[in-house]
Structures are given as C-alpha cells and as structure tokens.
Amino acid sequence: MPTRAPASPALRALEIAPILKALSDENRLTLLLAIADKDCTVTELAEVSGMSQPLVSHHLKTLRETGLVTSTAVGRSNVYSLCCDAIAEPIALLSDLATPSCSPKG
C-alpha cells in the first residue's frame, strides 16, 4: 500500500488558515465554547451568548463551512455539535486560558 507524502508547510498553512480565522472571531469562539459544554440549538446559543438568532445563524454558517461544527435536524430545529474530538481538546485548552491560574503574572 503506497504511503502518502506529507503535505508541505505551505499547503498545511493554506488549509489551517480559514480555521484559525474562524476561531479568531470572539462571537464564533463564544459559540464554540457553548457548544463544547453541550450540544445546542440556535435559540439556546442566542440565550447563552446574548446574540440575536440571525447573528448566531450567521456565525454558525462560518463554523459549519470550516468544518468546526456539525448540525443535526431534530424536529423543526437543528442541534449543533463540535465536529470531532480534534477540536474539543483545543477548545478546552483555550477555555483554560481564561482561568485565574493562567492569568499573566505581574
């Protein structure tokens, strides 16, 4: 079975950049942190985040397009989940950055 050559750093950067761009937005990061706690509907995400439902839907579109979240139809709603464990761990690590023990020392 042939082995696949690893992608060049430039190609990997090209693939990773849209994901990092999606993560760099405070509203999208808020939604990801909420979804990491539990799968949510747009209504639940609007309540938790304080954003309007149209704004939540707008940001979820970006998160879906970058593959960071998935949606499952449940009745008349969609329930949003993290795409995979590969994003769950980094989101947990980012969340830990906000704890007092990780605050800059001065």
N, CA, C and O atoms as a GROMACS GRO file, in nm:
protein
  424
    1MET      N    1   0.085  -0.117   0.000
    1MET     CA    2   0.000   0.000   0.000
    1MET      C    3   0.089   0.124   0.000
    1MET      O    4   0.175   0.138   0.088
    2PRO      N    5   0.072   0.214  -0.096
    2PRO     CA    6   0.159   0.332  -0.103
    2PRO      C    7   0.130   0.429   0.012
    2PRO      O    8   0.015   0.446   0.053
    3THR      N    9   0.237   0.491   0.061
    3THR     CA   10   0.219   0.591   0.166
    3THR      C   11   0.205   0.728   0.102
    3THR      O   12   0.263   0.757  -0.002
    4ARG      N   13   0.127   0.811   0.166
    4ARG     CA   14   0.104   0.945   0.115
    4ARG      C   15   0.210   1.039   0.170
    4ARG      O   16   0.237   1.039   0.290
    5ALA      N   17   0.270   1.116   0.084
    5ALA     CA   18   0.372   1.211   0.127
    5ALA      C   19   0.304   1.320   0.211
    5ALA      O   20   0.194   1.363   0.178
    6PRO      N   21   0.369   1.363   0.318
    6PRO     CA   22   0.310   1.470   0.398
    6PRO      C   23   0.299   1.598   0.316
    6PRO      O   24   0.383   1.628   0.231
    7ALA      N   25   0.192   1.673   0.343
    7ALA     CA   26   0.172   1.799   0.273
    7ALA      C   27   0.281   1.898   0.313
    7ALA      O   28   0.334   1.892   0.424
    8SER      N   29   0.313   1.986   0.222
    8SER     CA   30   0.415   2.087   0.250
    8SER      C   31   0.363   2.183   0.356
    8SER      O   32   0.242   2.196   0.374
    9PRO      N   33   0.453   2.252   0.426
    9PRO     CA   34   0.408   2.351   0.525
    9PRO      C   35   0.316   2.456   0.461
    9PRO      O   36   0.219   2.500   0.524
   10ALA      N   37   0.345   2.497   0.339
   10ALA     CA   38   0.262   2.598   0.272
   10ALA      C   39   0.121   2.546   0.248
   10ALA      O   40   0.023   2.619   0.265
   11LEU      N   41   0.110   2.421   0.208
   11LEU     CA   42  -0.022   2.361   0.184
   11LEU      C   43  -0.098   2.344   0.315
   11LEU      O   44  -0.217   2.372   0.322
   12ARG      N   45  -0.029   2.299   0.419
   12ARG     CA   46  -0.094   2.284   0.551
   12ARG      C   47  -0.141   2.420   0.602
   12ARG      O   48  -0.250   2.431   0.657
   13ALA      N   49  -0.059   2.524   0.584
   13ALA     CA   50  -0.096   2.659   0.628
   13ALA      C   51  -0.220   2.707   0.553
   13ALA      O   52  -0.308   2.769   0.611
   14LEU      N   53  -0.225   2.678   0.424
   14LEU     CA   54  -0.340   2.716   0.343
   14LEU      C   55  -0.468   2.648   0.393
   14LEU      O   56  -0.575   2.709   0.390
   15GLU      N   57  -0.456   2.525   0.438
   15GLU     CA   58  -0.572   2.452   0.489
   15GLU      C   59  -0.611   2.496   0.630
   15GLU      O   60  -0.729   2.495   0.664
   16ILE      N   61  -0.514   2.535   0.710
   16ILE     CA   62  -0.539   2.571   0.850
   16ILE      C   63  -0.586   2.716   0.865
   16ILE      O   64  -0.661   2.746   0.958
   17ALA      N   65  -0.542   2.806   0.778
   17ALA     CA   66  -0.572   2.949   0.792
   17ALA      C   67  -0.721   2.980   0.806
   17ALA      O   68  -0.757   3.060   0.892
   18PRO      N   69  -0.811   2.920   0.724
   18PRO     CA   70  -0.954   2.951   0.742
   18PRO      C   71  -1.008   2.908   0.878
   18PRO      O   72  -1.097   2.972   0.933
   19ILE      N   73  -0.953   2.800   0.932
   19ILE     CA   74  -0.996   2.754   1.065
   19ILE      C   75  -0.953   2.853   1.171
   19ILE      O   76  -1.030   2.888   1.260
   20LEU      N   77  -0.828   2.898   1.162
   20LEU     CA   78  -0.780   2.996   1.259
   20LEU      C   79  -0.856   3.127   1.247
   20LEU      O   80  -0.882   3.193   1.348
   21LYS      N   81  -0.891   3.165   1.126
   21LYS     CA   82  -0.970   3.287   1.105
   21LYS      C   83  -1.106   3.272   1.172
   21LYS      O   84  -1.155   3.365   1.236
   22ALA      N   85  -1.168   3.156   1.157
   22ALA     CA   86  -1.298   3.131   1.220
   22ALA      C   87  -1.286   3.137   1.372
   22ALA      O   88  -1.373   3.190   1.440
   23LEU      N   89  -1.177   3.082   1.426
   23LEU     CA   90  -1.157   3.081   1.571
   23LEU      C   91  -1.122   3.219   1.626
   23LEU      O   92  -1.142   3.244   1.744
   24SER      N   93  -1.071   3.308   1.541
   24SER     CA   94  -1.025   3.438   1.590
   24SER      C   95  -1.139   3.536   1.619
   24SER      O   96  -1.116   3.639   1.681
   25ASP      N   97  -1.259   3.505   1.574
   25ASP     CA   98  -1.372   3.593   1.600
   25ASP      C   99  -1.432   3.562   1.738
   25ASP      O  100  -1.462   3.447   1.768
   26GLU      N  101  -1.447   3.665   1.819
   26GLU     CA  102  -1.497   3.648   1.956
   26GLU      C  103  -1.637   3.586   1.960
   26GLU      O  104  -1.664   3.502   2.046
   27ASN      N  105  -1.724   3.625   1.868
   27ASN     CA  106  -1.859   3.568   1.866
   27ASN      C  107  -1.856   3.419   1.832
   27ASN      O  108  -1.926   3.339   1.894
   28ARG      N  109  -1.776   3.382   1.732
   28ARG     CA  110  -1.768   3.240   1.695
   28ARG      C  111  -1.703   3.159   1.806
   28ARG      O  112  -1.742   3.045   1.831
   29LEU      N  113  -1.603   3.217   1.871
   29LEU     CA  114  -1.540   3.147   1.982
   29LEU      C  115  -1.639   3.127   2.096
   29LEU      O  116  -1.640   3.022   2.161
   30THR      N  117  -1.724   3.227   2.122
   30THR     CA  118  -1.828   3.215   2.223
   30THR      C  119  -1.920   3.098   2.191
   30THR      O  120  -1.953   3.018   2.278
   31LEU      N  121  -1.961   3.087   2.065
   31LEU     CA  122  -2.049   2.978   2.025
   31LEU      C  123  -1.980   2.843   2.039
   31LEU      O  124  -2.041   2.746   2.085
   32LEU      N  125  -1.854   2.836   2.000
   32LEU     CA  126  -1.780   2.709   2.014
   32LEU      C  127  -1.767   2.667   2.160
   32LEU      O  128  -1.782   2.550   2.193
   33LEU      N  129  -1.740   2.763   2.248
   33LEU     CA  130  -1.728   2.731   2.390
   33LEU      C  131  -1.862   2.681   2.444
   33LEU      O  132  -1.865   2.587   2.524
   34ALA      N  133  -1.971   2.742   2.402
   34ALA     CA  134  -2.104   2.698   2.446
   34ALA      C  135  -2.134   2.558   2.395
   34ALA      O  136  -2.184   2.473   2.469
   35ILE      N  137  -2.104   2.533   2.268
   35ILE     CA  138  -2.131   2.402   2.208
   35ILE      C  139  -2.041   2.296   2.270
   35ILE      O  140  -2.080   2.179   2.280
   36ALA      N  141  -1.920   2.335   2.312
   36ALA     CA  142  -1.830   2.240   2.378
   36ALA      C  143  -1.889   2.194   2.511
   36ALA      O  144  -1.867   2.080   2.553
   37ASP      N  145  -1.964   2.283   2.577
   37ASP     CA  146  -2.029   2.246   2.704
   37ASP      C  147  -2.144   2.149   2.681
   37ASP      O  148  -2.161   2.053   2.756
   38LYS      N  149  -2.224   2.176   2.577
   38LYS     CA  150  -2.333   2.084   2.541
   38LYS      C  151  -2.384   2.120   2.403
   38LYS      O  152  -2.376   2.236   2.361
   39ASP      N  153  -2.436   2.022   2.331
   39ASP     CA  154  -2.494   2.046   2.200
   39ASP      C  155  -2.611   2.144   2.217
   39ASP      O  156  -2.686   2.134   2.314
   40CYS      N  157  -2.625   2.238   2.123
   40CYS     CA  158  -2.723   2.346   2.137
   40CYS      C  159  -2.797   2.375   2.008
   40CYS      O  160  -2.748   2.348   1.899
   41THR      N  161  -2.918   2.431   2.024
   41THR     CA  162  -2.992   2.486   1.912
   41THR      C  163  -2.955   2.633   1.896
   41THR      O  164  -2.888   2.690   1.982
   42VAL      N  165  -2.998   2.694   1.788
   42VAL     CA  166  -2.973   2.837   1.767
   42VAL      C  167  -3.036   2.918   1.880
   42VAL      O  168  -2.975   3.012   1.930
   43THR      N  169  -3.157   2.881   1.920
   43THR     CA  170  -3.225   2.952   2.029
   43THR      C  171  -3.143   2.945   2.157
   43THR      O  172  -3.126   3.047   2.225
   44GLU      N  173  -3.093   2.828   2.191
   44GLU     CA  174  -3.011   2.813   2.312
   44GLU      C  175  -2.882   2.894   2.301
   44GLU      O  176  -2.839   2.957   2.398
   45LEU      N  177  -2.821   2.893   2.183
   45LEU     CA  178  -2.697   2.968   2.164
   45LEU      C  179  -2.721   3.118   2.173
   45LEU      O  180  -2.637   3.192   2.225
   46ALA      N  181  -2.835   3.164   2.123
   46ALA     CA  182  -2.870   3.306   2.134
   46ALA      C  183  -2.886   3.345   2.280
   46ALA      O  184  -2.841   3.452   2.321
   47GLU      N  185  -2.951   3.260   2.359
   47GLU     CA  186  -2.971   3.288   2.501
   47GLU      C  187  -2.839   3.292   2.576
   47GLU      O  188  -2.814   3.383   2.655
   48VAL      N  189  -2.753   3.194   2.551
   48VAL     CA  190  -2.626   3.184   2.621
   48VAL      C  191  -2.531   3.297   2.583
   48VAL      O  192  -2.459   3.350   2.668
   49SER      N  193  -2.530   3.334   2.456
   49SER     CA  194  -2.433   3.431   2.406
   49SER      C  195  -2.480   3.576   2.413
   49SER      O  196  -2.399   3.668   2.414
   50GLY      N  197  -2.611   3.595   2.418
   50GLY     CA  198  -2.664   3.731   2.414
   50GLY      C  199  -2.673   3.787   2.273
   50GLY      O  200  -2.708   3.904   2.256
   51MET      N  201  -2.642   3.707   2.173
   51MET     CA  202  -2.652   3.750   2.033
   51MET      C  203  -2.793   3.724   1.983
   51MET      O  204  -2.866   3.642   2.039
   52SER      N  205  -2.831   3.793   1.877
   52SER     CA  206  -2.960   3.767   1.813
   52SER      C  207  -2.953   3.633   1.740
   52SER      O  208  -2.844   3.586   1.704
   53GLN      N  209  -3.069   3.572   1.717
   53GLN     CA  210  -3.070   3.445   1.644
   53GLN      C  211  -3.014   3.459   1.503
   53GLN      O  212  -2.940   3.370   1.459
   54PRO      N  213  -3.045   3.567   1.429
   54PRO     CA  214  -2.984   3.580   1.295
   54PRO      C  215  -2.831   3.591   1.301
   54PRO      O  216  -2.762   3.537   1.215
   55LEU      N  217  -2.779   3.660   1.402
   55LEU     CA  218  -2.634   3.671   1.415
   55LEU      C  219  -2.572   3.536   1.450
   55LEU      O  220  -2.466   3.501   1.398
   56VAL      N  221  -2.637   3.462   1.539
   56VAL     CA  222  -2.589   3.328   1.573
   56VAL      C  223  -2.586   3.241   1.447
   56VAL      O  224  -2.487   3.173   1.420
   57SER      N  225  -2.694   3.244   1.370
   57SER     CA  226  -2.701   3.165   1.247
   57SER      C  227  -2.591   3.204   1.149
   57SER      O  228  -2.531   3.119   1.084
   58HIS      N  229  -2.565   3.333   1.139
   58HIS     CA  230  -2.458   3.383   1.050
   58HIS      C  231  -2.323   3.323   1.091
   58HIS      O  232  -2.248   3.276   1.006
   59HIS      N  233  -2.292   3.326   1.219
   59HIS     CA  234  -2.164   3.274   1.266
   59HIS      C  235  -2.159   3.121   1.257
   59HIS      O  236  -2.053   3.064   1.229
   60LEU      N  237  -2.271   3.055   1.280
   60LEU     CA  238  -2.274   2.909   1.268
   60LEU      C  239  -2.246   2.866   1.124
   60LEU      O  240  -2.185   2.761   1.102
   61LYS      N  241  -2.290   2.946   1.028
   61LYS     CA  242  -2.262   2.913   0.888
   61LYS      C  243  -2.111   2.905   0.864
   61LYS      O  244  -2.063   2.811   0.801
   62THR      N  245  -2.038   3.003   0.917
   62THR     CA  246  -1.891   3.001   0.903
   62THR      C  247  -1.832   2.880   0.972
   62THR      O  248  -1.743   2.814   0.919
   63LEU      N  249  -1.882   2.850   1.091
   63LEU     CA  250  -1.829   2.735   1.166
   63LEU      C  251  -1.859   2.603   1.095
   63LEU      O  252  -1.778   2.511   1.098
   64ARG      N  253  -1.975   2.594   1.031
   64ARG     CA  254  -2.007   2.474   0.954
   64ARG      C  255  -1.919   2.465   0.830
   64ARG      O  256  -1.868   2.358   0.798
   65GLU      N  257  -1.901   2.577   0.761
   65GLU     CA  258  -1.821   2.578   0.638
   65GLU      C  259  -1.675   2.540   0.664
   65GLU      O  260  -1.610   2.480   0.579
   66THR      N  261  -1.624   2.575   0.780
   66THR     CA  262  -1.486   2.538   0.813
   66THR      C  263  -1.478   2.399   0.876
   66THR      O  264  -1.369   2.350   0.906
   67GLY      N  265  -1.593   2.336   0.896
   67GLY     CA  266  -1.596   2.200   0.949
   67GLY      C  267  -1.579   2.191   1.099
   67GLY      O  268  -1.554   2.083   1.152
   68LEU      N  269  -1.592   2.303   1.171
   68LEU     CA  270  -1.574   2.302   1.316
   68LEU      C  271  -1.697   2.253   1.391
   68LEU      O  272  -1.686   2.199   1.501
   69VAL      N  273  -1.815   2.272   1.331
   69VAL     CA  274  -1.938   2.223   1.393
   69VAL      C  275  -2.019   2.147   1.290
   69VAL      O  276  -2.004   2.166   1.169
   70THR      N  277  -2.105   2.061   1.340
   70THR     CA  278  -2.200   1.989   1.255
   70THR      C  279  -2.339   2.019   1.308
   70THR      O  280  -2.356   2.058   1.423
   71SER      N  281  -2.438   2.002   1.223
   71SER     CA  282  -2.576   2.020   1.267
   71SER      C  283  -2.656   1.895   1.235
   71SER      O  284  -2.635   1.828   1.134
   72THR      N  285  -2.748   1.866   1.326
   72THR     CA  286  -2.836   1.752   1.311
   72THR      C  287  -2.980   1.802   1.326
   72THR      O  288  -3.013   1.869   1.424
   73ALA      N  289  -3.063   1.771   1.230
   73ALA     CA  290  -3.203   1.812   1.237
   73ALA      C  291  -3.274   1.729   1.345
   73ALA      O  292  -3.268   1.606   1.345
   74VAL      N  293  -3.340   1.800   1.436
   74VAL     CA  294  -3.419   1.736   1.541
   74VAL      C  295  -3.553   1.809   1.542
   74VAL      O  296  -3.563   1.921   1.593
   75GLY      N  297  -3.654   1.746   1.487
   75GLY     CA  298  -3.782   1.813   1.474
   75GLY      C  299  -3.768   1.932   1.381
   75GLY      O  300  -3.720   1.918   1.269
   76ARG      N  301  -3.810   2.049   1.428
   76ARG     CA  302  -3.802   2.170   1.347
   76ARG      C  303  -3.675   2.250   1.374
   76ARG      O  304  -3.657   2.359   1.319
   77SER      N  305  -3.588   2.199   1.456
   77SER     CA  306  -3.464   2.269   1.493
   77SER      C  307  -3.342   2.193   1.446
   77SER      O  308  -3.350   2.074   1.414
   78ASN      N  309  -3.232   2.262   1.443
   78ASN     CA  310  -3.102   2.199   1.421
   78ASN      C  311  -3.026   2.205   1.552
   78ASN      O  312  -3.024   2.308   1.620
   79VAL      N  313  -2.962   2.095   1.585
   79VAL     CA  314  -2.878   2.090   1.705
   79VAL      C  315  -2.734   2.089   1.658
   79VAL      O  316  -2.695   2.008   1.574
   80TYR      N  317  -2.656   2.181   1.714
   80TYR     CA  318  -2.516   2.198   1.673
   80TYR      C  319  -2.423   2.130   1.771
   80TYR      O  320  -2.440   2.138   1.892
   81SER      N  321  -2.323   2.062   1.715
   81SER     CA  322  -2.223   1.988   1.793
   81SER      C  323  -2.086   2.021   1.739
   81SER      O  324  -2.071   2.064   1.624
   82LEU      N  325  -1.984   2.001   1.823
   82LEU     CA  326  -1.847   2.012   1.773
   82LEU      C  327  -1.825   1.902   1.672
   82LEU      O  328  -1.881   1.793   1.684
   83CYS      N  329  -1.743   1.929   1.573
   83CYS     CA  330  -1.722   1.833   1.465
   83CYS      C  331  -1.661   1.703   1.513
   83CYS      O  332  -1.696   1.595   1.464
   84CYS      N  333  -1.569   1.714   1.610
   84CYS     CA  334  -1.493   1.596   1.646
   84CYS      C  335  -1.408   1.622   1.770
   84CYS      O  336  -1.398   1.736   1.817
   85ASP      N  337  -1.348   1.518   1.820
   85ASP     CA  338  -1.260   1.533   1.936
   85ASP      C  339  -1.138   1.619   1.904
   85ASP      O  340  -1.078   1.680   1.992
   86ALA      N  341  -1.102   1.624   1.776
   86ALA     CA  342  -0.984   1.703   1.736
   86ALA      C  343  -1.002   1.850   1.768
   86ALA      O  344  -0.902   1.920   1.790
   87ILE      N  345  -1.124   1.901   1.772
   87ILE     CA  346  -1.147   2.041   1.807
   87ILE      C  347  -1.185   2.055   1.954
   87ILE      O  348  -1.164   2.160   2.013
   88ALA      N  349  -1.241   1.952   2.014
   88ALA     CA  350  -1.286   1.960   2.153
   88ALA      C  351  -1.168   1.989   2.248
   88ALA      O  352  -1.181   2.072   2.338
   89GLU      N  353  -1.058   1.923   2.228
   89GLU     CA  354  -0.943   1.944   2.316
   89GLU      C  355  -0.885   2.085   2.303
   89GLU      O  356  -0.860   2.149   2.406
   90PRO      N  357  -0.862   2.135   2.181
   90PRO     CA  358  -0.812   2.273   2.172
   90PRO      C  359  -0.910   2.377   2.229
   90PRO      O  360  -0.868   2.476   2.289
   91ILE      N  361  -1.040   2.354   2.212
   91ILE     CA  362  -1.138   2.447   2.268
   91ILE      C  363  -1.130   2.444   2.421
   91ILE      O  364  -1.137   2.550   2.485
   92ALA      N  365  -1.114   2.327   2.480
   92ALA     CA  366  -1.098   2.317   2.626
   92ALA      C  367  -0.970   2.389   2.670
   92ALA      O  368  -0.970   2.458   2.772
   93LEU      N  369  -0.862   2.374   2.595
   93LEU     CA  370  -0.738   2.442   2.629
   93LEU      C  371  -0.753   2.594   2.620
   93LEU      O  372  -0.703   2.666   2.706
   94LEU      N  373  -0.823   2.641   2.517
   94LEU     CA  374  -0.848   2.785   2.504
   94LEU      C  375  -0.932   2.835   2.620
   94LEU      O  376  -0.909   2.945   2.672
   95SER      N  377  -1.029   2.756   2.661
   95SER     CA  378  -1.114   2.793   2.774
   95SER      C  379  -1.032   2.804   2.901
   95SER      O  380  -1.057   2.892   2.984
   96ASP      N  381  -0.936   2.716   2.917
   96ASP     CA  382  -0.849   2.719   3.036
   96ASP      C  383  -0.766   2.846   3.043
   96ASP      O  384  -0.723   2.886   3.151
   97LEU      N  385  -0.741   2.910   2.928
   97LEU     CA  386  -0.663   3.033   2.928
   97LEU      C  387  -0.733   3.146   3.004
   97LEU      O  388  -0.668   3.240   3.050
   98ALA      N  389  -0.865   3.135   3.018
   98ALA     CA  390  -0.942   3.239   3.086
   98ALA      C  391  -0.948   3.219   3.237
   98ALA      O  392  -1.005   3.301   3.308
   99THR      N  393  -0.891   3.109   3.287
   99THR     CA  394  -0.895   3.084   3.431
   99THR      C  395  -0.788   3.167   3.501
   99THR      O  396  -0.684   3.197   3.442
  100PRO      N  397  -0.814   3.204   3.627
  100PRO     CA  398  -0.716   3.286   3.701
  100PRO      C  399  -0.577   3.225   3.707
  100PRO      O  400  -0.478   3.299   3.708
  101SER      N  401  -0.566   3.093   3.713
  101SER     CA  402  -0.433   3.032   3.725
  101SER      C  403  -0.350   3.050   3.598
  101SER      O  404  -0.228   3.033   3.601
  102CYS      N  405  -0.415   3.085   3.487
  102CYS     CA  406  -0.342   3.107   3.362
  102CYS      C  407  -0.323   3.255   3.333
  102CYS      O  408  -0.268   3.290   3.228
  103SER      N  409  -0.366   3.341   3.423
  103SER     CA  410  -0.351   3.485   3.401
  103SER      C  411  -0.203   3.524   3.405
  103SER      O  412  -0.124   3.460   3.475
  104PRO      N  413  -0.167   3.628   3.330
  104PRO     CA  414  -0.027   3.673   3.331
  104PRO      C  415   0.014   3.714   3.472
  104PRO      O  416  -0.063   3.775   3.546
  105LYS      N  417   0.134   3.680   3.508
  105LYS     CA  418   0.187   3.716   3.640
  105LYS      C  419   0.252   3.853   3.631
  105LYS      O  420   0.316   3.887   3.531
  106GLY      N  421   0.236   3.929   3.737
  106GLY     CA  422   0.297   4.059   3.727
  106GLY      C  423   0.334   4.119   3.856
  106GLY      O  424   0.387   4.230   3.860
   0.00000   0.00000   0.00000
